[in-house]
């Protein structure tokens, strides 16, 4: 039985879509939060997800 290599391009696209959905949800959540600490945490998470998406797109 021959092993096939995973399609990294397809995997990257799936991860990008997943991150983009999560970013949309986080933006909605952030918009209704009043706690500054919670908003900061979400801002950091949003920043990290955007960086991940950027890295995946340049691969």
Secondary structure in CASP SS format (residue, H / E / C, confidence):
PFRMAT SS
TARGET T0000
AUTHOR 0000-0000-0000
METHOD secondary structure of the structure
MODEL  1
X C 1.00
X C 1.00
X C 1.00
X C 1.00
X C 1.00
X C 1.00
X C 1.00
X H 1.00
X H 1.00
X H 1.00
X H 1.00
X H 1.00
X H 1.00
X H 1.00
X H 1.00
X H 1.00
X H 1.00
X H 1.00
X H 1.00
X H 1.00
X H 1.00
X H 1.00
X H 1.00
X H 1.00
X H 1.00
X H 1.00
X H 1.00
X H 1.00
X H 1.00
X H 1.00
X H 1.00
X H 1.00
X C 1.00
X C 1.00
X C 1.00
X H 1.00
X H 1.00
X H 1.00
X H 1.00
X H 1.00
X H 1.00
X H 1.00
X H 1.00
X H 1.00
X H 1.00
X H 1.00
X H 1.00
X H 1.00
X H 1.00
X H 1.00
X H 1.00
X H 1.00
X H 1.00
X H 1.00
X H 1.00
X H 1.00
X H 1.00
X H 1.00
X C 1.00
END
